């Protein structure tokens, strides 16, 4: 077995001890790596260059239940078993799945360094299905979940609009009840919707009431070939194969029973999956940073300039060290978050970790940018060329902003962290004061 290039693997995969990774988790990592290494990783660069993935990829992952690990942990055991899904790859039972399994899965899905090919098949399961799972009526869940779990249908999450990105409360797409109350009629547009072009349905944020977050609801909306729905792919800088889509809705009629949960609760429903979405992005981006930095490290060992290998230049070593130190520090933070998610009840984690998870996602983008910049600079002209030995550095550099913006724009995430910390501090201070007063 080859010795890992420095920074190419998490410490636990380099033979270093870890308190987190049990033999069961290591078994899962090997199974994930083998499956993804057979069906995705070797072809990712080719598919990203072609700007799409073949249809069979989604089918292969679905058949082997390898979309299920994209869901938040713990998995919906009752619903999965009712559909005949009891384990994943024979390596983990659905009832034993934790956020560490999810972390390992996301790490392996990004092993190619490219987010597009993996995101092309997992985004709907990771970010679209949870809304249905948590808040939809039994009738809606019974009708749609089995086909989603088995990959017979596909979904995305349709929130962002041309004029409302991180400002979710400013969504304008409108859903009005018909006079007989039997359907909603939707008008508006959604933009930058990953996977939209391939999706049969989407949980969609719509305005059913007044301004602000309190006027938002979630509807389960048919997309592909549905009357009044027009979809077209958008040309984006990176993650091209993930199918970023513009969706227009012109008098789209949706049955009233497709309301997810209650009217006016859409903002709250959307927010409950933000921790999962941002932690998923943070884990994937950290692997992308690894791929970029380790590729640069390997290149510097063999590339000669001024009569000696680049690695013998102190300025080169300094640049690698600077990027590597923040990379490994960030990975330790991600692992810490995952551990906390496995220990805290969901409701507590949402409050205690919400702002910090937003910051972790933003920091992942900082780390990725530093590692991608380092790779592009150290590869020199090769890192500015779309083909050849520096192609991975060039492609990944163009993906950096696909981490900094989606899932909550970077500045919004950092501001959210501080506001959440202030809010929690003030709440806990008041609780402590009440407790002291009660004792007196």
Phi, psi and omega in degrees: 000134184290149176285130181297139171298137178310138181073001184279341183224153171300153183307323183294338177268002176254013178089005180273148182291151178213142177280353189263321195267099180285168175304325179294318179292324178293324175297317178297319180298318180295320179293317178298311183299319181294314182293310182292326178292337177275320191255343187231301192307313184294340186253357188299316181297317179298315182291322179294323177295322178282350176071021175198168175241151179291152183300329185295338182298312179298321181295317180295315179295319180296314183299327181263013179059028182268013166265335184302322180296350177284344179290158174295149174267149353290155181289158177284079190302313182301312182292320180294315181293327177297334179267003179086019179253112187246336180207172179236119180058016183068006185260336180210134174284148184299328180285345181261000185287130180235179178293339174289326173297319178297318178300312180299317179300311181295324177297315181288325180295337180257013185299333178290342185093352184248128184276336186299307183300315178292317180297335181296337182246341187257341189301318180297317180292320184288320190241343180265314184294322183305325179299317179294316182300315189276327194234348184285160176293161178301323181297315178297316181296315180297327183284322191248331186297316181304315180293326178291316180298322182269001177075017177283336172228164182231154179222170173220188173238122188247091181242305189297144180231167179306327182245012181212098177259263177295338179275071185301324184295348182262015181301139184248339180307125191251138175235111180254139176289141174290164184298330179271357177073010186267349182207162171256143176245118190253135174223135179152200182210148174236141185228151181062041182268106180295133180075355187307319187298336181257001191269139176277329183216165173209136162290121189239132176281124182225158179265113177252350182227210183285191182291162177084179182299330182291349179262007183263146175224167176247131176239145173271107191248125172294145183239291189300122177061025182263139182305130178089351180260125176238130181232141175215146180284148177256141175276115181242168186290314182225177181053039188296322185288355180281356172073050177297133194227146170255127183242126175249138183236116185238100182052048179281123183262124182234132180305143181300330180288354176277003172295129177270114181072229183244153174298143177083358182256006186302318181298316180294319180297317181299317185293335184293341180257002183296320179302315180296314181300314185288325177291323176299314179296317181299317180294314182295317181295328179293321175295319177300319177299320178300313182298315181297312185289319180292327175297319178294319180300312181297320180297319182290339177288330186250337182282130179254143175210139182057036173083007178206161180302147178306326183297342179274357177273120181305324182293327178291314179298321179297317181296318178295319181295318180298313180292319182295324182292319180285330177298309183291326176295318181293319179300320178298324178293318179299314178300320178299316178300314181298318177300315179297323178296328179282343184259334185263143170300150184307314183298321179289317180299320180300321182281311187284328188251353185306304181294321181291324177294322175300317179292324179297319177296315179297319180293326176302322178292321176300313182296314180300318179298316180298317181289321179292319176298316179300314180297314182299320181288318184285332174285345179063225180300328178296328180281356178251009185245134186284350177233168177090195190289342178260008185300324182294322179294318181295315182294318184288329176299325179284349180267351186303315184287344172287350172260324185289333186258303184298156180076011184113116183299148190308310182294324177295320180295317180293321176295320179300319179304309185293318179298321180291321178296318178297314181300314180294320179298314181295320179297313182293325178296316178296320179297321180293321179295319177296320180295319178295320179295321181295324180290325178292000000 
